Amino acid sequence: MLRDTWLVFARVMLPVVRNPVAVVFGLAQPLLYLALFGPLLGDSGWQWFVPGLLVQLALFGTAYAGFSLLPEVRTGVMERLRVTPVSRVALLVGRVGKDVVLLVVQGLLIVLAAMLFGFRASAGDVLLGLGLVALLGIAIGSASYAIALKVKLEYVFASVLSSTIVPLMLLSGVLLPMSNGPRWLYWLSRVNPLAHVVDAERSIFNTGSVLLGLISVSALVLTGVFYGVRTFHRESA
């Protein structure tokens, strides 16, 4: 399975290495938030805003990963892979691995850019923060590929994403503190596991407990990977 995973990873990573345009465009939106929204929070707001921006990068960067699978489904590539001995788990893990590598690289570039604006973090904090973001990317990316394999159509997949990703982001407190809103909105955000991941990410770069966030992201990883592996097995049967 490890050999198959590496082969799948190399296959999907090679086009990105040859033409890293996707990496550059993936940074466009976070950099705009960093330059145009971050300064509105004041000089002390960077320590609060940048960790949330990293979670937002993971959310949008990996949620749309499933789009890359749809052309292979439509052209019959996935159909031909069913008759090969390649591991079904490797088909998922190799793809998710590529997305996580890109996510970590983009996250590191965002952190370096944020330091130019006044964000401060030790090397250890950056590693821990990127590690938490990578775990979230594994969870969301796995689910994204599974959903894409289920729906098989771009317009259906886009509808699923638009109806789930935006509410999850708004209820996570990525951009503004949920405590500033009405109490019902705050308690509604507490049901969102992504909100606890955001809190943990901020705690890494500041002070606070990361336990609830680690529990939340661990549950998301287990759920996302299980759903992804199960879907790839069923659709390849």
CORMO-V50788 format. One line per field, one symbol per residue. ss: DSSP state (H for helix, E for strand, C for the rest). phi: phi as a letter, one per 20 degrees, with the letter a starting at -180 (. if undefined). Layout:
ss: ???
phi: ???
This chain:
ss: CHHHHHHHHHHHHHHHHHCCHHHHHHHHHHHHHHHHHHHHHCHHHHHHHHHHHHHHHHHHHHHHHHHHHHHHHHHCHHHHHCCCCCCHHHHHHHHHHHHHHHHHHHHHHHHHHHHHHCCCCCHHHHHHHHHHHHHHHHHHHHHHHHHHHHHCCHHHHHHHHHHHHHHHHHCCCCCCCHHHCCHHHHHHHHCCHHHHHHHHHHHHHCCCCCHHHHHHHHHHHHHHHHHHHHHHHHHCC
phi: .fffffffgffeegffffcfffffffeffgffffeddgffenfeeffeefgffffffffffdfeffgfefffffenffffffeeefffffgeffffgfffffffffffffffffffepfcafffffffffffffffffffffffffffffemcfffffffffedffffffeemfecffffefffffffffffffffffffffffeccqedfffffffffffffffffffffffffef
